[in-house]
Amino acid sequence: VQLQASGGGLVQPGGSLRVSCVVSGSIFRDNVWGWYRQAPGKQREYVAAINRAGQPNYADSVSGRFTISRDNSKNTVYLQMNSLKPEDTAVYYCNKAKAPTYAPGSDYWGQGTQVTVSS
């Protein structure tokens, strides 16, 4: 499987950003997909996941601000991030997610995409 994340960048607090992840080498529509992030000096953490039916799940820290979606025709999962805060600064990765805990379903992470929230 290959995971190509993109769309990160520098944004001011309160701003918005959408990151994308194109998945290849896997049966995209049959899997639950998640977004995870890793801030400097911290462990990687769960952000959001979306199941085969399109139902989302969010970590408490991003609920109400972030929206996960998927396009099975494009093998792509998205994360729309609104009302961004400095503490959202991290490298964002996508991966398979294992229900019901949404733990990562693979040891392969791809290169991720850097999101920096700063004034």
Buried (B, 14 or more C-beta within 10 A) or exposed (E): BEBBBBBBEEBEEEBEBBBBBBBEEBEBEEBBBBBBBBBEEEEBEBBBBBBBEEEBBBBEBBEEBBBBBBEEEEBBBBBEBBEBEEEBBBBBBBBBBBEEEBBBBBEEBBEBBBBBBEE
